[in-house]
Amino acid sequence: MTDLQALRFFDCNTFFGLPSGRSVAAVPTADGLLAEMDRAGVARALAWHIAQHDASPWAGNALLAEAIRPHDRLVGCWTILPNCAREFPPPADFFAAMAAARVAALRVFPTSHKYLLNEVAMGDWLAALSERRIPLFLSLRRGVEWNAIYALLAEFPALTCVICDHGPWGADRLFRPLLARYPNVHVELSQYMLDGGIEALVADHGAERILFGSGFPESYMGGMMLALRHAQIPDAAKQAIAAGNLERLLAW
């Protein structure tokens, strides 16, 4: 048996900042996020700033970059919009700014930001993301619907994406067909509260496309950490899910 304390965790789904609405346990700063990571035993996190959703993606991206700059345990996840109104620089310039800011992944919030996540509205971005293998995080909690995900992948089958916040009790009938058809689709576990679910998912699809995420601060870090520590899967699979798979995705 592996020493359960030896698992190294890299959380793919965290944010900080003060939401515009009510929040049970908001964490205003990157320092606060790091303190919670230390308490839970999380080594690193891929983080975004709530202002990227609640206010302006451009301003929120800048707030995130400034906040994580002193902290090498935090990797950034920015937000993009359709560029029809020239709110962002061209993709090549944007990607250079990402690299300089230690930002390695992107998010989209099409419902809140009033656009359609498809080739017509976002084709230049999505083609570039597919080519560069930059992970795109799609949150069911924040306005990316399943039918939009299916339509998006039909148009961009090579897109590297992570489906997150997909609700308790499992959403297997919705995400398993995508895992079977699209090799660059991944799922994170923050809301995957299903007895035996991790074991069944690894048995059927392998561990390589499953990522540990907490959904913090809207969910506790420790819940899914505990579930993964005690899952009846090989030790190598546990470590891949806990950190290795995300490290591999971001290395591209």
Summary of the structure (lengths in Angstrom):
residues: 252
radius of gyration: 17.1
end to end distance: 32.2
largest distance: 56.0
contacts: 816
relative contact order: 0.15
helix: 45%
strand: 15%
